[in-house]
Amino acid sequence: MPARANGRRSPAPRRPHARLLVAGAVALAAVLAAGAWYCSTLPASPQAASCEEFHALGAARDESAPEASSAAGLNAGSASAGCPPAPDGGAPPDPYAGEGYANTEEPGFVSTAARPLSTFSADVDTASYANLRRMVRDGAWPADIPAGAVRTEELLNYFDYRYAPPEGDDLFGISAEMADCPWNPDTKLLVMGFATTPAETAPETGSNLVFLIDVSGSMADADKLPLLQEAFATLVQGLGENDRVSLVTYSGEERVVLEGASGADRQRILSAVGNLRAEGSTNGEAGLRTAYDVAERNFVEGGVNRIVMASDGDLNVGMASEDELHDFVDGRRGHGVYLSVLGFGTGNYQDAKMEVLADHGDGSYHYIDCAEEARRVLGRNLLANFTPLADDVKLQLEFNPAQVKGYRLIGYENRALADEDFLDDAADAGEVGAGHAFTVAYEVVPADSPFEVAVPQLKYGRSDGDVARAGDAVTGAAGAPGDGGEGGLAICTDGSEWLTCSVRYRPAGGDAAQNQARVVGRADHTAEPSTDWRLAAAVAECAMVLRQSPHAGTATFQSARELVDAADGEERAEFARLLDALALRSREPAAASPYADGGRINR
């Protein structure tokens, strides 16, 4: 910040231009007064304004950041703006010490010869991106941001992509695009999109929505309960007479404020929400039990039955640990009631607990950092977020060792499944709503790449010799087409196939699992990737740099920024501004991306 002027002045000698100096001082005072008045007209809470307004303010502030940073001696390891130094002159306190995140270790490259299958659960959550945006908007420096707050898959899934819709009886449209990896010259980046058909209208049978709202004392801040109350004005616009709305609150005690009200009775719903006040402790356990009981009493056969929990996650009475929450929700799900979570607030935000509740409650998880995000989640994407389409959605990719030496799944660390879980319909996996889409990215090592992937030396199983035979299979050296090869290693001699992606799911409300599959190969490779692929690559780079990934290669915030077409919609323009701010605060030198010329890679 600029140094404040000294309030005491020595008598100034008379000068010929004294009148001009006085006039200038008066003018300056007028400007400062006008500026103070303007600041007083800004919203009291950043979260109450639109996201765009605060990105504009942040961009203006960041234009002068290099000079201010230089004057203050700041660097990429400094704390967030406004964070004072420690009393002993050491490192400033951690600005997110009061928040809770679970950091999952990032897996490395996997040898296709050792493990050709990659299996994981689908995920449509978006909380991590909105939470990251909140941190950047509030002045966080890259080194401040907890690695556990950056879940790459949620950053990827925040954005809208132009994925192909489903065809025929398929539930998912599956897109694939592969190009040279921007941060590693020896690998490819595969981006796959999974799209569903949006629900044009709500189910005729209606919905049973139970809103479980945290009204404890920690929710009094403007970016918590007041923002939630404002968001309800958007939500009720999407409700109708066939919908049943209940309102359960919890603090030191739980209370049923509204039960089974008609969705058409909007004034009654808004009045009930508007009268809520934050006070007391946080007994989430009692609130959850009551909410499930209310949801089961008002259950709508063939309709949407969902609890929507809104909280900062700071549970301090009853169940408080992630394990306890996991066990409780596991015991209540499976009866047709979904649990989704909306996160609010800063300072004491408990992201890890909120994610556990949504993941094991078969629901989605979103973070509301501003009024615009509330409109996005509870307005534009209301049907997708509340109307289930498929349950236990699992993916399994089988890589062809004749074409792929190794691979690395980017993100989805806490969604990994055992390979045998793919066909086990009792294994829990993610829920996907009508209109949801999700994105999956892999860094792929071609068989002829100089990039080395460690291959375990096995005494009884497959070994380096199997890898060599797989490579020879393209030319027929390992046997005739369709031959299983030696040592039990099945070899695909079709040089055009790189992998096969299979999706397994249960249609919502059904019992029988269904499958879809798509082959990805040479035809999906391009030298001029689309803007969607470039956006996904930029998101992956941003996440790797923030997490200080050992696989980041040449990735920087600046190189990620050069991949984003800021003119391609407001969401992408906002992400470009976020990358600009991060690059500025990390003091990165400008570096040209291999895709900076607009398409073809410069190699």
Secondary structure, 3 states (H helix, E strand, C coil): CCCCCCCCCCCCCCCCCHHHHHHHHHHHHHHHHHHHHHHHCCCCCHHHCCHHHHHHHHHHHHHCHHHHHHHHCCCCCCCCCCCCCCCCCCCCCCCCCCCECCCCCCCCCEECCCCCEEEEECCCCCHHHHHHHHHHHCCCCHHHCCHHHCCHHHHHHCCCCCCCCCCCCCCCEEEEEEEECCCCCCCEEEEEEEECCCCCCCCCCCEEEEEEEECCHHHCCCCCHHHHHHHHHHHHHHCCCCCEEEEEEECCCEEEEEEEEECCCHHHHHHHHHCCCCCCCCEHHHHHHHHHHHHHHCCCCCCEEEEEEEECCCCCECCCCHHHHHHHHHHHCCCCCEEEEEECCCCCCEHHHHHHHHHHCCCCEEECCCHHHHHHHHHHCHHHHHCEEEEEEEEEEEECCCCEEEEEEECCHHHECCHHHHCCCCCCCEEEECCCEEEEEEEEEECCCCCCCCCCCCCCCCCHHHHHHHHHHHHCCCCCCCCCCCCCCCCCCCCCEEEEEEEEEEECCCCCCEEEEEEEEHHHECCCCCHHHHHHHHHHHHHHHHCCCCCCCCCCHHHHHHHCCCCCCHHHHHHHHHHHHHHHHHCCCCCCCCCCCCCCCCC
